[in-house]
């Protein structure tokens, strides 16, 4: 018989089979510990890393260790390929604002179908946040838009697609809204302005529509809304029981955002956070800092009368209903998945969402300079023919000698700055590009990722500077832009006839 308190946990594991392959051993349990917890009744596992064939084998292994069907989750907001090579990787959700609505439905359906083929049964997607703050370092282009209408349309369409795949659970996040923050909750506790009436007219709307569409789970945000409650929302009975359960009438699973994030650990000790989240109304604790400590703290809280078994039994009933839903529908094998057709859908989104300035790029171009927030890039850098290539990380810009560069075409890969402490991340870009522009050596820019960096930089650069933009940083987006750029260069600088 599974231990009741263990069933309130979702642990993180590597998609790779062996302990030495773990990419984040500080967060991913070793196999011996993981197997022990699953045998004790832990309800779920969130997986990161590993190819699609490795993960398909891994999910079977994990399930064999558990006495009951597991909830097997992944944070696949941009498709299975976001974390598992071999699966389809889509442009970020904000790209869907420029694409046909049916493509968001297809994105949700493809993501769920591929996840199901891997043995996963719970999508921690779609994002329901409205990215109302251009300086948001962590939501940014993960949101479907900057307005309630855009966020509702994109997230609901994704849900419809995902729900067409039997046995797949869906999630809306991050409740009550993480879109108007300048702090990354992975690192610290963000604060959100506004009272409940303000919230009802804005951030509440995508969540309300997701609930009406039948979403299975709601993930909490480690944010504080001082005019509503001084508690972090994950530990706020006001938000989770009074508003989400009471006012919005949600009857599905409430899952915490990861409890190892700074947005919770900077406010509460690990055992305190686990108990407070359950007291507030959370059903499943995602990635507790110390699984054994959380289980012990829950037992002590029940024994002391600080947490009622009736309250926990309600969570266990919701977990069981979700588990039963995952058993519906036929199994899907990897061989049944049309990965080629799925990739074509991702290419359609990329093709529909890139755009450029009115100015036509002209040569000559001697250096193709790629600057990225983080290296290596997800996809290999595509190159212009017969042009020297230089790839650097943003942090090295102050040390790059711009006076040694001539006729430079710049490619910027930036999606906000998650996991980066608050601070000025724009100045290095600006100073370097202004220097190139002032010396007349900046031929143009291709922006990949966040539109907010583009909007911040362009007013400070030479007027009439040619530029391109794509939400996607993948090879498909690079190919579209560089092909157009090469066509422009060929027309303005034709090769001499023999």
Beta strands, then each sheet from edge to edge (+ up, - down):
strand 1: 9-14
strand 2: 44-48
strand 3: 71-74
strand 4: 122-123
strand 5: 171-175
strand 6: 190-191
strand 7: 217-220
strand 8: 223-224
strand 9: 253-255
strand 10: 285-286
strand 11: 355-356
strand 12: 367-372
strand 13: 388-393
strand 14: 408-414
strand 15: 442-449
strand 16: 467-470
sheet 1: 4+ 3+ 2+ 1+ 10+
sheet 2: 5+ 7+ 9+
sheet 3: 6+ 8+
sheet 4: 11+ 16- 15- 14- 12- 13-
end
